[in-house]
Amino acid sequence: MRTAFRSANDLAGMIRRREIGAVELLELYLERIDTLDSSINAVIWQDREGALETARAADARTVAGGDLPPLHGVPMTIKESFDIAGAPTTWGDPAFRDNIARHDCVAVERLKVAGVTLFGKTNVPLNLADWQSFNDIYGITSNPWDTERTPGGSSGGSAAALAAGLTGIETGSDIGASIRNPAHYCGVFGHKPSFGICPPRGQALPGILTGPDMAVIGPLARSAGDLEIALKVMAGPDTLDAAGWRLELPAPHARSLGDLRVAVMLESGLSEVDGAYLDMLQDLVDGIARKGATVSDAARPDVDLRDVHEIYIQMLRAATSARLPQTKLEEFQAARARLDPGDTSYLALMTRGNTMAHREWMALNERREHIRWAWRHFFEDWDVLVSPAAASTAFPHDHAGERHDRTIRVNGHEVPTTDQMFWAGFGLMALLPGTVAPAGISRDGLPGGIQITGPWLGDLTTIQVAHLIEREFGGFQPPPGL
């Protein structure tokens, strides 16, 4: 595979062995951005001079010898919502166009210690609130596999840059599949960590220190091994907690697919899955079974999945409601007064979530805790549950109106784009880890990923399953022509 598309671990190894210099590698990616990114628009801010200085220092460290960090010299971009000292953090909102971060966020601090050459930022949707990546500051980001289609969101620029070979490794955030669906749409790897293990401080708008319920930060990459490396760099207590606790994620037990117990949920009455994508996933599951894994398409946690989904949407919208302008909040409050109590449509659930009293949230949280225990019991018998990451492969750009009013085409007919939030939330609402690994190329010519959900703090297990799938069936493939 050409150098630009190699894994971050491979790139760091090449630098250690002096097969390529950190400056030379950075210049390779900068040249590719100059040549290719005008049609993709993934990398929307750069500090080339600062990055070249960092890369020169990395080359000097290579010559000096001694122990080198795990991502030594690897060029990196990062999602626009992460603070880098001296760089804008806008979340795609023109109101924050002039917001320049004064400090690096925790994740950036840790990644720099791990050796990356951080040189740019990648695009997001307004307020990180879409499965597309467009805003009035930086414009529209397109999928490198088909520029008429979305790369996903909100970490769409991250996944597009990786898929196009414009960067070595990336990091995103996820509360509604914002790491997982871009990884799926662009054919790369993405990991949504267990809630709370990667400090989000500094991945926020000015003045905000508390992260929302369920929201996490995590890595995107071109290999499962890179996910593990980056997760171990990013994870662990923040300063306030570090004096009293440390993180020790359980090691995975499986060394081959034959060691695994895999529950399979490829379809749900709550979100129809397109046949082209479904067939690709079924082929992969059949291959896993042929490798000796114990596979069941009937095993499920003892929960009502419709109830799980309805709780998730309400808690999701409660978690993000702080971003609502007062006028918009008042509109939702008026709409709630008119709601039929039996209305469980997406808009009704969103309205209730946006206007929820803390007493209501506490009641939902109690129901969620019962669901978390049901998952705990489920994972006593099963290692992981695999599923789609979304309802289809990447869909065409559609930026008209509100997200909850848009549709996508699934099996020849239009369905609400928000239906697929089921696949985003059934595990996330229980705070579980989820990894997306490339599953192949569907018959529509687009990549698709398989979502691997595991037990609480079972992050290394879900990443290991992604690695075993990669080893047996292949992983990342560069888009044609790039």
PyMOL commands that set and color helices and strands:
alter all, ss='L'
color gray80, all
select helices_A, chain A and resi 3-5+8-16+22-36+48-64+94-96+106-113+126-128+156-163+180-186+224-234+257-259+275-290+305-323+326-337+346-354+358-378+403-405+417-425+428-430+459-473
alter helices_A, ss='H'
color red, helices_A
select strands_A, chain A and resi 43-46+75-79+117-122+134-135+139-140+170-174+189-192+216-221+261-264+294-296+384-388+407-410+413-416+434-441+447-453
alter strands_A, ss='S'
color yellow, strands_A
deselect
rebuild
show_as cartoon
